[in-house]
Amino acid sequence: MRAAGVEVRVFGEVMGFWRRNMPVGMLLRSERPGSHIPDPNRALTLDRFEAEFGRSLPRRVALDDFVAYGLWYQRNAVPEVDSRRVVRVEVEGNRFRLTLDDTEAVEAKRVVVATGLEGFGSRPPAFAQVPPDLAPHSSQVRAPDTFAGLRVAVIGAGQSALELAALLHEAGADVELLVRRPVVRLLSGRDRFRRSPFRKLVYPPGEVGPPGINWIIELPDLFRSLPISLQQWVARQAGPVGGAWLRPRLVDVRSTTGRSVVAAKETAGRLQLVLDDGSKREVDRAVLGTGYRVNLDRLSVLAPPLISSLRRVDGSPQLQAGLESSVPGLHFVGAAAAASFGPLMRFVAGAGYAARAVTRRVVASPGKS
């Protein structure tokens, strides 16, 4: 937007969710082509980051390296980020009023909500009465080594659940995966095409979803043009799934598939889990790798009257061109845009489309700031 002449102010903690909520030892699931943070000149790539610091990153980008890359990107692209947190967004007339954490208020004609996954962790109903310290969501497990010696049930079958199961096992925990699906899905096939001249035809940069479907996901405008039922089917093909490179790390991890936890009860500081076949598990901790579910009612930064005025699709904002909501001037990017523009919005690879689409909308509208 700045390159297009738009006056922009950015608030918040840079890479905050990555630094506070991702587990030590994590690797990016995304392949390298889908891990570059885009910029107008395509200059702030992982390759440029490596060249500037005189080092080569491994094929699987580690959490710490990606955080360092993100901070380097910010220093070069948006150096004037205001680290204060926006605590409330309200509509006042034809403008928005933003209240910051030090009580200062600022006004804007447009607001882009880019708060990511924070606050959207999904907890199954069976764990509603269980304290978070006994059954933390995967986004609350920062240090896997603190689980050493404990018996742990990991619930889920997506990347976060599978990688945490591997990390906890490697840290010395006794781990069992409990998976609702009949099988654990891991990505495969990419290496067969890695040196093939046809690789770019089979796998677009984002590489989200299976071949064929991945090109629909790679083109958010195409995804948005599909009938709702077809959009939902395409979205289901993108997950939950883990990276193929997790396969050898999960060989020694017990897994029970086709089973759901229907009840969880604390007993003397431990958990008793009841599965849908009547079997039970006694564990020290249950880690909920149960993903994220966007629900604007849980986005405390938006004032309740503003939330109630938004058109929604199953909790997510219903977005139009430019990722603009039904409230003129209010845009959503990231996971909150996935219901309207597809699974690519949940990944780094989707940031380029989102940035360009929002910018086009802002520039085409009267009053850019």
Number of C-alpha atoms within 10 A of each C-alpha: 17 12 10 12 11 14 10 14 13 17 14 15 14 16 15 13 15 15 17 13 16 21 23 18 14 18 18 16 22 19 18 19 14 19 20 24 19 20 16 14 7 10 15 20 17 22 14 13 19 13 11 9 8 8 10 11 14 9 10 14 18 16 18 16 15 20 17 14 21 20 16 15 21 16 12 11 15 14 12 12 16 12 12 14 16 20 15 18 23 18 18 11 7 10 15 18 18 23 18 17 13 10 11 10 13 12 16 17 16 20 22 14 15 15 18 16 17 15 16 19 20 16 18 14 12 15 21 12 12 16 11 16 12 18 26 19 23 25 24 17 21 16 15 20 17 13 20 15 15 16 20 26 26 26 26 26 27 20 22 24 26 27 25 25 32 24 23 27 26 18 16 16 21 20 27 21 26 24 22 17 15 10 12 19 18 18 15 12 10 15 10 9 14 12 9 11 9 10 14 12 13 16 21 18 19 22 25 26 24 18 15 12 16 22 21 22 29 25 17 20 16 14 23 20 12 13 9 13 8 13 21 14 10 21 21 12 16 18 17 19 20 21 19 16 14 17 16 10 16 18 10 13 17 14 17 15 15 13 16 20 22 15 17 22 17 18 10 6 10 16 21 17 23 18 16 14 11 10 10 14 16 18 20 20 22 30 24 27 27 23 21 17 17 24 18 21 15 13 16 13 19 20 15 15 10 13 20 12 10 18 15 18 13 12 15 21 26 21 26 14 15 20 26 24 19 16 15 13 20 19 25 24 25 22 25 28 27 23 23 24 31 25 28 29 24 19 18 16 24 28 20 15 19 22 17 16 16 20 21 15 17 20 15 10 10 9 10 18 16
